[in-house]
Amino acid sequence: MKKKLIITALLLGTFTFANAQSMGDITKAANTATKTATSASTFDVAAISNQVMGLLGPKLKLTNTQKPGVTSLVNEILNKKKNILPTKKTDVAGYNSKMTATRESFLTKIKKLITPAQLQALTPLLPKSAQSLTPLAQMLF
């Protein structure tokens, strides 16, 4: 009877230990997934879009006919960034490559929406790096 009790206790202990180890792995994986999802979900497209348009509207003197197109482009770029953002910590080179393409896409598309004089006014507003604390840096880096 004592042997059965000891064997049962050992089996139960082994099972509990193995289960606890796998639960730790599951918890780590869940925490990593949550952090990635949180960084993407805390990226507020609407708020940043309003900030960017609040900057671009007056600085570029956008007309009422230009505003919807530029707003649409800003939202498109921000949504692309939101989709790319989860890879920022896992694939830095891939993230940087995709964001470079997104920045180039923004410049190509905005040139079609604004006048050459407005483009001249936009050029000094564009951030050179992610260290800039402007809404445009939040959008483009």
C-alpha positions as CSV (number, residue, x, y, z in Angstrom):
1,M,0.0,0.0,0.0
2,K,2.8,2.4,0.8
3,K,4.5,1.6,-2.6
4,K,1.3,2.5,-4.4
5,L,1.0,5.7,-2.5
6,I,4.6,6.7,-3.1
7,I,4.3,5.8,-6.8
8,T,1.1,7.8,-7.1
9,A,2.7,10.8,-5.4
10,L,5.7,10.6,-7.7
11,L,3.6,10.4,-10.8
12,L,1.4,13.2,-9.6
13,G,4.5,15.3,-8.8
14,T,6.1,14.6,-12.2
15,F,2.8,15.4,-14.0
16,T,2.4,18.7,-12.0
17,F,6.1,19.7,-12.7
18,A,5.8,19.0,-16.4
19,N,2.5,20.8,-16.6
20,A,3.9,23.8,-14.8
21,Q,6.8,24.0,-17.2
22,S,4.5,24.0,-20.2
23,M,2.2,26.6,-18.6
24,G,5.3,28.8,-18.2
25,D,6.0,28.5,-21.9
26,I,2.4,29.2,-22.8
27,T,2.4,32.2,-20.5
28,K,5.6,33.6,-22.1
29,A,4.2,33.2,-25.6
30,A,0.9,34.8,-24.6
31,N,2.7,37.8,-23.0
32,T,4.8,38.3,-26.2
33,A,1.7,38.1,-28.4
34,T,-0.1,40.5,-26.1
35,K,2.7,43.1,-26.2
36,T,2.9,42.9,-30.0
37,A,-0.9,43.3,-30.3
38,T,-0.9,46.1,-27.7
39,S,1.8,48.2,-29.6
40,A,-0.3,47.9,-32.7
41,S,-3.6,48.6,-31.0
42,T,-2.2,51.7,-29.1
43,F,-1.3,53.2,-32.4
44,D,-4.3,55.5,-32.8
45,V,-4.7,56.2,-36.5
46,A,-7.5,58.8,-36.1
47,A,-5.7,60.8,-33.5
48,I,-2.4,60.9,-35.4
49,S,-4.3,61.7,-38.6
50,N,-5.9,64.7,-36.9
51,Q,-2.5,65.9,-35.7
52,V,-0.9,65.5,-39.1
53,M,-3.8,67.3,-40.9
54,G,-3.7,70.0,-38.2
55,L,-0.1,70.6,-39.2
56,L,-0.4,70.2,-43.0
57,G,-3.6,72.1,-43.5
58,P,-2.4,75.5,-42.4
59,K,1.3,75.1,-43.3
60,L,0.5,74.0,-46.9
61,K,-2.6,76.2,-47.1
62,L,-4.6,73.2,-48.4
63,T,-7.8,74.1,-50.3
64,N,-11.1,72.5,-49.5
65,T,-10.8,70.4,-52.6
66,Q,-7.3,69.1,-51.6
67,K,-8.1,68.3,-47.9
68,P,-10.1,65.1,-48.6
69,G,-7.4,63.7,-50.8
70,V,-4.6,64.5,-48.4
71,T,-6.6,63.2,-45.5
72,S,-7.3,60.0,-47.3
73,L,-3.6,59.6,-48.1
74,V,-2.6,60.3,-44.5
75,N,-5.0,57.7,-43.3
76,E,-3.8,55.2,-45.9
77,I,-0.1,55.7,-44.8
78,L,-1.1,55.4,-41.1
79,N,-3.0,52.2,-41.7
80,K,-0.1,50.7,-43.5
81,K,2.2,51.6,-40.6
82,K,-0.3,50.1,-38.1
83,N,-0.2,46.8,-40.1
84,I,3.6,46.9,-40.3
85,L,4.1,48.0,-36.6
86,P,4.0,44.5,-35.0
87,T,7.2,43.5,-36.9
88,K,9.1,46.5,-35.5
89,K,10.6,44.4,-32.6
90,T,10.8,41.0,-34.3
91,D,12.1,42.0,-37.8
92,V,13.8,45.4,-37.5
93,A,15.3,45.3,-41.0
94,G,12.0,44.3,-42.6
95,Y,10.2,47.0,-40.7
96,N,12.7,49.6,-41.8
97,S,12.5,48.5,-45.4
98,K,8.7,48.6,-45.4
99,M,8.6,52.0,-43.8
100,T,11.1,53.4,-46.3
101,A,8.8,52.1,-49.1
102,T,5.8,53.7,-47.3
103,R,7.6,57.1,-46.9
104,E,8.5,57.0,-50.6
105,S,4.9,56.1,-51.5
106,F,3.6,59.0,-49.4
107,L,5.9,61.5,-51.2
108,T,5.0,60.1,-54.7
109,K,1.3,60.3,-54.0
110,I,1.2,63.7,-52.2
111,K,3.0,65.3,-55.2
112,K,-0.1,64.5,-57.3
113,L,-2.4,66.2,-54.7
114,I,-0.6,69.4,-54.0
115,T,0.9,72.2,-56.0
116,P,4.7,72.7,-56.5
117,A,4.6,75.7,-54.1
118,Q,2.9,73.5,-51.5
119,L,5.5,70.8,-52.0
120,Q,8.2,73.4,-51.3
121,A,6.5,74.2,-48.1
122,L,6.2,70.5,-47.2
123,T,9.8,69.7,-47.7
124,P,11.2,71.4,-44.6
125,L,8.3,69.9,-42.5
126,L,9.3,66.3,-43.4
127,P,11.3,64.7,-40.5
128,K,14.8,63.4,-41.3
129,S,14.6,60.7,-38.6
130,A,12.4,59.0,-36.1
131,Q,13.9,61.2,-33.3
132,S,11.8,64.1,-34.5
133,L,8.7,64.6,-32.2
134,T,6.3,65.8,-34.9
135,P,3.1,64.1,-36.0
136,L,4.8,63.5,-39.4
137,A,7.5,61.5,-37.7
138,Q,4.9,59.4,-36.0
139,M,3.4,58.7,-39.4
140,L,6.5,58.2,-41.4
141,F,8.9,56.4,-39.0
